[in-house]
Amino acid sequence: MQNIQSHFQYVSYLWDEEYAASLGRDEVALLIYRSNLLGADLRLTNYGGGNTSAKTTEKDPLTGQPVEVMWIKGSGGDLGTLKKSGLAGLYLDRLQSLKKVYRGLQFEDEMVELFNHSIYDLKSKAPSIDTPLHAFLPYKHIDHLHPDAAIAIAASKEGKQINHELFSGQIGWVDWQRPGFDLGLKLDAAVQENPNLRGIMLGGHGLFTWGDTAYESYVNTLEVIERYSAFLQDNYNKKRKVFGGWRSQPVPADKRKEQAAALAPVLRGLCSSQTRMIGHFTDDERVLEFINSHDVDKLAPLGTSCPDHFLRTKISPLVLSLSPDENLSDAKAIRSKLEPAFEAYRVMYKNYYEKCKHPNSPAVRDANPVIILYPGVGMFSFAKDKQTARVASEFYINAINVMKGAEAVSEYVALEPQEAFNIEYWLLEEAKLQRMPKPKPLSGKIALITGSGGGIGKAIAKKFADEGACVILNDNDAERLETANIEFLKNFGKDTVSSVSLDVTSAQSVEEAFKAAALAFGGVDIIVNCAGLSISKPLTEHTEQDWNLLYNVMQKGQFLVSKYGVEILRKQQLGGDILNIVSKNGLMAGPNNVAYGSVKAAQLHMSRLLAAELGPEKIRVNVVNPDAVIADSKIWQSGWAEGRAKAYGISVEELPSYYAKRTLLNEIILPEDIANACFVFVGSLLNKSTGNMLNVDGGLSTVFAR
């Protein structure tokens, strides 16, 4: 393995002979293994892009006779994470027989439904549109990938000639055509004409390679891509000025992050004029090289070439006219400066739709940009969720790589607008969109919950993440925060969760937390003030330190988090929610509770004041009043339990049952109960409710609102 690894400089040879041998002759398992290796390297293919297949001999469940079956990655799957459940297994002879009923290019979409009549494995994923491209090629193992290096040749003006010379005719060429049945026939014809091909390049699209075994296909794929990559590198070395050279230098890394955090909520608001979007930011060196070049104004409007790139990034990006050191402190002024550019983009997109649409085209979609380039700073992407935004960013970096390579060897050629439209508004793509699950109630929302390392805050964060929100975990306890972060990443993934250390008593710490939220997801929609602590003592035993601590964490903390959170909400102009976790003690007077009870009353009234002030901006402020939530709480560590037990004349061990018995419902209150109440306020059913409070205490008549 070491020897063959040394043959590759631009791709990674990952094949483990021992592991592959453990799979024996299970060709389907080897297909999955090969696919995972190929999908692990973004230089070879993109997330969700590409396709692999293998042809095997299986026993027909009806006749018991041997039949040829093709296993291919199903529609919408990802090579890097592919499992058998993501494959489609189809009778090869039935796929071949579809040639007899094919009525021509005008009717090729009808062939997709016929793929279902060829299904062998009843657990199959929906067959991909690329199914005939694999079925009609006479090879056991086939890889169809979108390597940047190959597409750079495929998308260059002289690509066909370069491709022929590079491989002495061993890699065929088929001109650009939308994927489908007819393209499969053209691949078949290319191989019939030249049986000695080791692969075929699809103009402007991608690469097909193959082999008699999974391993042979894998190595052939790597070797071909390695050759393209080496050729590009030779040309980079000869051509010193990539993209025409640097027009300007990017600002330092810390300044880039500062500018991005300040601008992201403004951009998010502008991009969310139709649907609330989640953002992603990158200042990857490849992005900086492109956006700060002389050729960015020439190349960016051309858009992408590969359909996989285009589907994620839209017809073209929006390039901002802001200087990299622009003063972004006045959000209103910046928004006013950017609004004409966004409106011009929307007009451009609608004109593109009107010019290219067909009589049966789906209705025009969201006209806002997906990719936004900020010269000197970096690239933003906005989409319905974080994963889609991040993947769009990755695809545009692939497109940058393609443009760079094509310009180095020849001249970059983008997809024609009509062809791009035919892909974007393809009825088959529209059907795929319509099959997607209905968004969860908090999809597109971003929530920052203070004190979410444990207890009530963690339960609220979990509930919101379950309901589709992106969440920013935070706590002043580093160990507690790290434990929660690991748990959330495991359960929800990096596209749902971000974490930041937060001391709610520090204005700088609060401001940095919201900057982190803007960089991670583009802004914030839901702010939950949950951080708190409890001290229970008689008046004369309370110290000034006790008093200051309680008021700093809960009243000052609520003030600071609300203040800096509202600044983000105002930048977005999308409204929003502030939820304050107060307590029944804000309404009820009890013994040995002067500091805690009074600060809770202050929090409660601050909520009313903010509701009155922020209502005209569609920012709702509501309160949830828990009582006696003990599970997973630090309350036992503060002496609170001892203090309350003393006040009630009982032992600490008796507290849980005491709290339950004093309620009308005789119930113990759990963190999840508070989380459910919070969701009631932000889950869209109470959008016209502000200045309200919801008691979650099992029923205490002494705190009934009156």
C-alpha positions in Angstrom: 0.0 0.0 0.0 2.8 2.4 0.8 4.3 2.0 -2.7 1.1 2.8 -4.4 0.4 5.7 -2.1 3.6 7.4 -3.3 2.2 7.5 -6.8 -0.4 10.0 -5.8 0.3 13.7 -4.9 -3.1 15.3 -5.5 -5.5 12.7 -4.3 -5.6 10.4 -1.3 -5.1 6.6 -1.7 -7.2 5.2 1.2 -7.7 1.6 0.3 -7.1 -0.8 3.2 -6.3 -4.2 1.7 -6.8 -6.0 5.0 -10.3 -4.5 5.5 -11.2 -5.1 1.8 -10.2 -8.7 2.1 -12.4 -9.1 5.2 -15.4 -8.2 2.9 -14.5 -11.3 0.8 -16.5 -11.5 -2.5 -19.3 -9.3 -1.3 -19.4 -6.9 -4.2 -22.1 -4.8 -2.7 -20.1 -4.3 0.5 -17.0 -3.5 -1.7 -19.1 -1.0 -3.6 -20.1 0.7 -0.4 -16.5 0.7 0.9 -15.2 2.2 -2.4 -18.0 4.8 -2.4 -17.2 5.9 1.2 -13.5 6.3 0.3 -14.3 8.4 -2.7 -16.8 10.5 -0.8 -14.3 11.2 1.9 -12.2 13.4 -0.3 -13.9 16.6 -1.5 -11.3 16.9 -4.2 -13.0 13.9 -5.8 -16.6 14.7 -5.4 -19.0 16.9 -3.5 -21.4 16.2 -0.6 -24.4 14.4 -2.2 -22.8 14.5 -5.6 -21.5 11.7 -7.8 -22.7 8.2 -8.3 -21.1 4.7 -8.0 -22.4 1.3 -9.1 -21.6 -2.4 -9.3 -23.1 -5.2 -11.3 -23.5 -8.6 -9.5 -25.1 -12.0 -10.1 -28.0 -12.7 -7.7 -30.7 -15.4 -7.4 -34.1 -14.3 -8.7 -36.5 -14.6 -5.8 -39.3 -15.8 -8.1 -37.5 -18.2 -10.5 -34.4 -19.1 -8.4 -32.4 -18.5 -11.6 -29.2 -16.3 -11.6 -29.9 -12.8 -12.8 -27.7 -9.7 -13.3 -28.4 -6.9 -10.8 -27.0 -3.4 -10.8 -26.5 -1.7 -7.4 -26.3 2.1 -7.6 -26.4 4.9 -5.2 -30.0 6.0 -4.8 -31.4 9.4 -5.4 -30.3 12.1 -3.0 -27.7 10.0 -1.2 -24.1 10.9 -0.3 -21.1 8.7 -1.2 -19.2 9.5 1.9 -21.9 8.2 4.2 -23.5 5.6 1.9 -24.9 2.4 3.4 -26.7 -0.4 1.8 -30.0 1.3 2.6 -29.0 4.1 0.3 -28.6 1.8 -2.7 -31.0 0.9 -5.4 -30.8 -2.7 -6.7 -32.3 -3.2 -10.2 -32.6 -6.0 -12.7 -30.0 -5.1 -15.4 -31.9 -6.8 -18.3 -35.0 -4.8 -17.5 -33.1 -1.6 -17.5 -31.6 -2.6 -20.9 -35.0 -3.4 -22.3 -36.2 0.2 -21.6 -34.3 1.2 -24.8 -37.1 -0.5 -26.7 -39.8 1.9 -25.3 -37.7 5.1 -25.3 -39.6 7.7 -27.4 -36.8 10.3 -27.7 -35.3 13.2 -25.9 -38.6 15.1 -25.6 -40.1 12.3 -23.6 -37.1 11.2 -21.5 -38.4 12.3 -18.1 -41.1 9.6 -18.4 -38.4 7.0 -18.3 -37.6 7.7 -14.6 -40.9 6.2 -13.5 -40.2 3.1 -15.5 -37.0 2.5 -13.5 -39.3 1.4 -10.7 -40.4 -1.6 -12.8 -36.8 -2.8 -12.8 -36.4 -2.9 -9.0 -34.9 -6.2 -7.7 -34.3 -5.2 -4.1 -37.6 -4.1 -2.6 -35.8 -2.1 0.1 -34.2 0.0 -2.6 -33.8 3.7 -2.4 -35.4 5.6 -5.3 -33.3 5.1 -8.4 -31.2 8.0 -9.5 -31.6 9.9 -12.7 -28.0 8.6 -13.5 -29.2 5.0 -13.5 -29.1 4.5 -17.3 -25.7 6.1 -17.5 -24.4 3.2 -15.4 -26.6 0.5 -16.8 -25.7 1.0 -20.4 -21.9 0.9 -19.8 -20.6 -2.7 -20.1 -18.4 -2.6 -16.9 -18.8 -4.3 -13.5 -17.8 -1.3 -11.4 -18.3 2.4 -12.4 -17.5 5.7 -10.7 -19.2 8.9 -11.7 -17.6 11.8 -9.9 -17.3 15.6 -10.0 -13.6 16.2 -9.3 -12.6 19.8 -9.5 -9.5 19.0 -11.6 -11.5 17.1 -14.2 -14.4 19.7 -14.3 -11.8 22.4 -14.8 -10.9 20.7 -18.1 -14.5 19.9 -18.9 -15.5 23.5 -18.4 -12.6 25.0 -20.4 -13.0 26.3 -23.9 -10.4 23.9 -25.3 -11.3 21.1 -22.9 -12.1 18.4 -25.5 -8.7 18.8 -27.2 -6.8 19.0 -23.9 -8.6 15.9 -22.6 -7.7 13.9 -25.8 -4.0 14.9 -25.6 -3.7 14.2 -21.9 -4.8 10.6 -22.2 -4.0 9.9 -25.9 -7.6 9.3 -26.5 -8.1 6.8 -23.6 -10.6 9.1 -21.9 -13.6 9.8 -24.2 -15.6 13.0 -24.5 -19.4 13.5 -24.6 -20.6 17.1 -25.0 -22.7 18.7 -22.3 -26.2 17.3 -22.0 -28.6 17.2 -19.1 -28.3 13.9 -17.2 -30.9 11.3 -18.3 -31.8 8.4 -20.5 -30.5 9.9 -23.7 -27.1 10.7 -22.1 -26.8 7.1 -21.1 -27.3 6.1 -24.8 -24.5 8.5 -25.8 -22.1 6.9 -23.2 -23.0 3.5 -24.6 -22.3 4.7 -28.2 -19.0 6.2 -27.1 -17.8 2.9 -25.7 -19.1 0.9 -28.7 -17.0 3.2 -30.9 -13.9 2.8 -28.7 -14.0 -0.3 -26.5 -10.5 0.5 -25.1 -11.6 3.6 -23.2 -10.8 3.8 -19.5 -13.2 6.6 -18.9 -15.4 9.3 -20.4 -15.5 13.0 -19.6 -18.9 14.7 -19.7 -18.4 18.3 -21.1 -19.0 20.8 -18.3 -20.2 18.1 -16.0 -18.0 15.4 -14.6 -16.1 12.1 -15.1 -17.0 8.4 -15.6 -14.3 5.8 -14.9 -14.6 2.0 -14.4 -12.9 -1.3 -13.7 -13.5 -5.0 -13.6 -13.3 -5.0 -9.7 -14.1 -2.5 -7.1 -10.4 -2.0 -6.5 -9.5 -1.6 -10.2 -12.2 1.0 -10.5 -11.0 2.8 -7.5 -7.4 2.9 -8.6 -8.4 3.9 -12.2 -10.5 6.7 -10.8 -7.6 8.0 -8.7 -5.1 7.7 -11.5 -7.2 9.7 -14.0 -7.9 12.4 -11.5 -4.2 12.5 -10.5 -3.3 13.1 -14.1 -5.8 16.0 -14.5 -4.5 17.5 -11.2 -0.9 17.3 -12.2 -1.6 18.9 -15.5 -3.4 21.8 -13.8 -0.5 22.2 -11.3 2.0 22.4 -14.2 -0.1 25.2 -15.7 -0.4 27.0 -12.4 3.4 26.9 -12.1 3.7 28.4 -15.6 1.0 31.0 -15.1 2.0 33.1 -12.1 -1.0 35.3 -12.0 -4.0 33.1 -11.0 -7.3 34.9 -11.7 -5.3 37.8 -13.2 -3.4 38.4 -9.9 -4.4 40.0 -6.7 -6.4 43.3 -7.0 -6.2 43.8 -3.3 -5.1 42.0 -0.2 -7.6 40.6 2.3 -7.8 42.3 5.7 -6.2 40.4 8.7 -8.0 37.3 9.9 -9.3 38.8 13.1 -10.7 41.8 11.2 -12.4 39.4 8.7 -14.2 37.7 11.5 -15.2 41.0 13.1 -16.6 42.3 9.8 -18.4 39.1 9.0 -20.0 38.9 12.5 -21.2 42.5 12.1 -22.6 42.1 8.6 -24.0 38.6 8.7 -27.3 39.5 10.5 -27.9 42.4 8.0 -27.3 40.0 5.1 -29.5 37.3 6.7 -32.4 39.8 7.0 -32.1 40.8 3.4 -31.9 37.2 2.2 -34.9 36.3 4.3 -37.4 38.5 2.5 -39.3 35.4 1.5 -38.2 32.6 3.7 -36.1 32.8 6.9 -32.6 31.6 6.1 -29.6 30.2 8.1 -26.2 31.5 7.2 -22.7 30.2 6.8 -19.4 32.1 6.6 -16.0 31.1 5.3 -12.7 33.0 4.7 -11.1 29.9 3.2 -7.8 30.9 1.4 -9.3 29.7 -2.0 -12.2 32.1 -1.5 -9.9 34.9 -0.6 -7.7 34.3 -3.7 -10.8 34.5 -5.9 -12.7 37.4 -4.4 -9.6 39.6 -4.2 -8.5 39.0 -7.7 -8.7 41.1 -10.9 -10.9 38.6 -12.6 -13.7 38.2 -9.9 -15.9 40.8 -11.7 -15.5 38.9 -15.0 -15.9 35.3 -13.7 -18.5 35.6 -10.8 -21.4 36.7 -13.0 -20.8 33.7 -15.3 -22.0 31.3 -12.6 -21.0 27.6 -12.4 -20.7 24.8 -15.0 -21.3 21.5 -13.2 -25.1 21.0 -12.6 -24.3 19.7 -9.0 -22.6 23.0 -8.3 -25.3 25.1 -9.9 -28.2 23.4 -8.1 -26.8 24.5 -4.8 -25.4 27.9 -5.6 -28.0 29.4 -8.0 -27.4 31.2 -11.3 -24.6 33.4 -9.9 -23.4 35.0 -6.7 -23.9 38.5 -5.4 -20.7 40.5 -5.1 -20.9 43.2 -2.5 -19.5 46.7 -3.2 -18.5 47.3 0.4 -14.9 48.0 1.2 -13.3 45.4 3.5 -12.7 47.9 6.3 -16.2 49.5 5.9 -17.6 50.9 9.1 -20.5 48.5 9.9 -21.5 50.0 13.2 -24.6 51.7 11.7 -26.7 48.8 10.6 -29.5 50.9 9.2 -27.0 52.8 6.9 -25.4 49.6 5.8 -28.8 48.0 5.0 -29.8 51.0 3.0 -26.5 50.8 1.1 -27.1 47.1 0.3 -30.8 47.0 -0.4 -30.4 48.3 -4.0 -27.9 45.5 -4.8 -30.3 42.9 -3.4 -33.2 44.3 -5.3 -31.2 44.3 -8.5 -30.3 40.7 -7.9 -33.9 39.7 -7.4 -34.9 41.5 -10.6 -32.1 39.7 -12.5 -33.2 36.4 -11.2 -36.9 37.0 -12.1 -35.8 38.1 -15.6 -33.8 35.0 -15.9 -36.9 32.9 -14.9 -39.2 34.8 -17.3 -36.7 34.5 -20.2 -36.0 30.8 -19.8 -39.3 29.3 -18.4 -41.3 26.7 -20.2 -45.1 26.4 -20.3 -45.0 23.7 -17.6 -42.2 25.2 -15.4 -42.8 25.3 -11.7 -43.5 28.8 -10.2 -40.5 31.1 -9.7 -38.6 30.3 -6.5 -37.0 32.6 -3.9 -35.1 35.2 -5.9 -32.6 36.1 -3.2 -28.9 35.1 -3.6 -27.5 32.0 -2.0 -23.8 33.0 -2.3 -22.6 36.4 -1.3 -19.0 37.5 -1.8 -17.5 40.2 0.3 -14.1 41.2 -1.2 -11.3 41.4 1.4 -13.4 39.5 3.9 -14.9 36.2 2.7 -18.0 34.4 1.5 -21.5 34.1 3.0 -24.1 31.5 2.0 -27.7 31.4 3.0 -30.2 28.6 2.8 -33.2 27.0 4.5 -30.9 25.3 7.1 -27.3 25.2 8.1 -26.3 22.1 6.3 -27.7 23.4 3.0 -25.9 26.7 3.5 -22.7 25.0 4.4 -22.9 22.6 1.4 -23.7 25.5 -0.9 -20.5 27.1 0.3 -18.5 24.0 -0.3 -19.9 23.7 -3.8 -19.0 27.2 -4.6 -15.4 26.6 -3.5 -15.5 23.7 -5.9 -16.7 26.1 -8.6 -13.8 28.5 -7.7 -11.4 25.6 -8.1 -12.9 24.8 -11.5 -12.7 28.4 -12.7 -9.1 28.6 -11.5 -8.1 25.5 -13.4 -10.0 26.3 -16.6 -8.5 29.8 -16.7 -5.1 28.4 -16.2 -5.3 26.0 -19.1 -7.7 27.8 -21.4 -10.8 29.9 -20.8 -13.6 29.2 -18.4 -17.0 28.4 -20.0 -20.1 28.4 -17.7 -23.4 26.6 -18.2 -25.6 28.5 -20.6 -28.5 30.3 -18.8 -31.2 28.2 -20.6 -29.4 24.9 -19.7 -29.0 26.2 -16.1 -32.7 26.9 -15.9 -33.5 23.5 -17.4 -31.6 21.9 -14.5 -32.9 24.3 -11.7 -36.5 24.1 -12.8 -36.4 20.5 -14.0 -39.8 18.9 -13.2 -37.9 15.9 -11.7 -36.0 18.2 -9.4 -39.3 19.9 -8.5 -40.8 16.5 -7.7 -37.9 15.8 -5.4 -38.4 19.1 -3.6 -42.1 18.3 -3.1 -41.2 15.0 -1.6 -39.0 16.5 1.1 -40.4 16.4 4.7 -42.4 19.3 5.9 -40.2 21.8 7.9 -40.2 21.5 11.6 -41.8 24.4 13.6 -38.5 26.0 14.4 -36.7 25.3 11.1 -34.9 28.4 10.0 -34.7 29.8 13.6 -31.6 30.4 15.7 -31.8 30.3 19.5 -29.3 31.4 22.1 -30.2 30.0 25.6 -28.1 31.2 28.5 -27.1 28.7 31.1 -27.7 25.8 28.7 -24.9 23.7 29.9 -27.4 21.8 32.1 -30.7 22.0 33.9 -33.6 24.0 32.5 -31.4 25.8 29.9 -30.1 22.5 28.5 -33.7 21.1 28.3 -34.8 24.2 26.4 -31.9 23.9 24.0 -32.7 20.2 23.4 -36.4 20.9 22.8 -35.6 23.7 20.3 -33.1 21.5 18.5 -35.7 18.7 18.3 -38.1 21.1 16.8 -35.6 22.2 14.1 -33.8 25.2 15.5 -30.1 25.9 15.5 -28.9 26.4 19.0 -26.0 28.2 20.6 -25.1 26.5 23.9 -23.4 28.6 26.5 -22.4 28.5 30.2 -19.8 30.0 32.5 -18.9 26.5 33.6 -16.4 25.2 31.0 -16.6 21.5 32.0 -20.4 21.6 32.1 -20.6 23.3 28.7 -18.2 20.9 27.1 -20.2 17.9 28.3 -23.4 19.4 26.9 -21.7 20.3 23.6 -20.4 16.7 23.1 -23.9 15.3 23.8 -25.6 17.8 21.4 -23.1 17.2 18.6 -23.6 13.5 18.9 -27.4 13.8 18.9 -27.9 16.7 16.5 -24.6 17.3 14.6 -22.4 20.3 13.8 -25.0 21.9 11.6 -27.4 22.4 14.5 -25.2 23.2 17.5 -22.5 25.7 18.3 -21.2 26.6 21.8 -19.5 29.5 23.4 -18.4 30.4 26.9 -20.6 33.1 28.4 -20.5 35.1 31.6 -23.8 37.0 31.5 -22.5 39.6 34.0 -19.8 40.8 31.5 -20.9 43.0 28.6 -17.9 42.0 26.6 -18.6 38.3 27.1 -22.2 38.7 26.0 -21.3 40.7 22.9 -18.8 38.1 21.9 -21.4 35.3 22.3 -23.7 37.1 19.9 -20.8 37.6 17.5 -20.2 33.8 17.7 -23.9 33.2 16.9 -23.7 35.5 13.9 -20.6 33.7 12.6 -22.0 30.3 13.2 -25.5 30.7 11.9 -26.0 34.3 10.6 -27.7 35.8 13.6 -30.3 35.0 16.2 -34.1 34.8 16.5 -34.9 33.4 20.0 -33.1 34.7 23.1 -33.7 32.8 26.3 -32.5 34.3 29.6 -32.2 31.2 31.7 -28.8 31.6 33.6 -29.4 31.9 37.3 -28.6 30.7 40.8 -30.4 30.5 44.1 -29.6 31.8 47.6 -32.0 31.3 50.4 -31.3 33.1 53.7 -33.1 35.2 56.3 -32.7 38.9 55.8 -30.1 39.4 58.5 -28.0 36.5 57.3 -27.8 37.8 53.7 -24.6 39.4 52.8 -24.0 42.2 50.4 -22.0 39.8 48.3 -25.1 37.5 48.1 -27.2 40.4 47.0 -24.8 41.6 44.3 -24.3 38.1 43.0 -28.0 37.5 42.5 -28.7 40.8 40.9 -25.6 40.7 38.7 -26.4 37.3 37.3 -30.1 37.5 36.9 -31.1 41.2 36.6 -28.0 42.6 35.0 -27.5 39.4 33.0 -31.0 39.6 31.6 -30.4 43.3 30.8 -27.1 42.7 29.0 -28.2 39.6 27.0 -31.5 41.4 26.0 -29.6 44.5 25.0 -27.0 42.9 22.8 -29.5 40.4 21.5 -31.9 43.1 20.4 -29.1 44.7 18.4 -28.8 41.6 16.3 -32.6 41.3 16.0 -32.8 44.9 14.7 -30.1 44.3 12.2 -32.1 41.4 10.7 -35.5 43.2 10.9 -37.2 39.9 11.2 -38.8 40.4 14.6 -37.9 37.7 17.2 -38.5 36.4 20.7 -37.1 37.0 24.1 -38.1 34.5 26.7 -37.2 35.1 30.3 -37.2 32.2 32.7 -38.2 33.8 36.0 -40.0 32.0 38.9 -43.1 31.8 40.8 -41.1 33.7 43.4 -41.5 36.8 41.3 -45.2 36.8 42.3 -45.2 35.1 45.7 -43.7 36.3 48.9 -42.2 33.7 51.2 -39.8 33.5 54.1 -36.0 33.6 53.9 -36.1 34.7 50.2 -35.7 38.5 50.1 -32.8 38.7 47.6 -33.9 35.9 45.3 -37.6 36.8 45.4 -37.0 40.5 44.7 -34.6 39.9 41.8 -37.2 37.6 40.2 -39.8 40.3 40.6 -37.3 42.7 38.9 -36.8 40.3 36.0 -40.6 39.9 35.7 -41.2 43.6 35.4 -38.2 44.2 33.1 -39.9 41.7 30.8 -43.1 43.8 30.8 -41.1 47.0 30.1 -39.2 45.4 27.2 -42.4 43.9 25.7 -43.9 47.5 25.7 -40.7 48.9 24.1 -40.0 46.3 21.5 -43.5 45.4 20.4 -43.6 47.8 17.4 -40.5 46.0 16.0 -42.3 42.6 16.2 -40.0 41.5 19.0 -42.0 39.5 21.5 -41.1 39.3 25.2 -42.7 36.6 27.4 -42.0 34.9 30.7 -42.1 31.4 31.9 -42.4 31.0 35.7 -41.1 27.6 36.9 -41.2 26.4 40.5 -39.1 23.8 42.2 -37.2 22.4 39.2 -34.6 20.3 40.9 -33.5 17.7 38.3 -30.1 18.3 36.7 -29.8 21.6 38.6 -27.0 23.2 40.4 -29.5 24.3 43.0 -28.3 21.7 45.4 -24.8 23.0 45.2 -25.6 26.5 46.4 -27.1 25.9 49.8 -30.6 26.6 48.4 -31.9 23.2 49.4 -30.8 23.6 53.0 -32.2 27.2 53.1 -35.6 26.2 51.7 -35.9 23.1 53.9 -35.2 25.2 56.9 -37.8 27.8 55.9 -40.4 25.0 55.5 -39.3 23.2 58.7 -38.5 19.9 56.8 -35.4 17.9 55.8 -33.6 18.3 52.5 -34.7 14.8 51.5 -38.3 15.7 51.9 -38.1 18.7 49.6 -39.1 17.0 46.3 -42.2 15.4 47.7 -43.0 18.6 49.6 -42.9 20.7 46.4 -45.1 18.2 44.6 -47.7 17.9 47.4 -48.2 21.6 47.7 -49.4 21.9 44.0 -52.9 21.5 42.8 -51.8 18.7 40.4 -49.5 17.0 42.9 -46.7 16.9 40.3 -42.9 17.2 40.3 -41.8 19.8 37.8 -39.1 18.7 35.4 -36.8 20.8 33.1 -38.6 19.3 30.1 -41.9 20.9 31.4 -40.3 24.3 31.2 -38.9 23.6 27.8 -42.3 22.7 26.5 -43.7 25.9 27.9 -41.0 27.9 26.1 -41.8 26.1 22.8 -45.4 27.1 23.2 -44.4 30.7 23.0 -42.0 30.4 20.0 -43.5 27.6 18.0 -45.6 30.0 15.8 -49.0 29.5 17.5 -48.6 32.5 19.8 -47.0 34.9 17.4 -49.4 37.6 18.6 -48.6 37.2 22.2 -46.2 39.4 24.1 -45.9 40.7 27.7 -47.4 37.4 28.9 -46.3 34.9 31.5 -46.9 31.2 31.8 -46.7 29.5 35.2 -45.3 26.0 35.1 -45.6 25.1 38.8 -48.1 22.3 39.0 -50.7 24.8 40.1 -50.1 27.2 43.0 -53.2 29.2 43.8 -51.1 31.8 45.6 -49.5 32.8 42.4 -52.5 32.9 40.2 -52.4 36.0 38.0 -54.9 38.6 39.4 
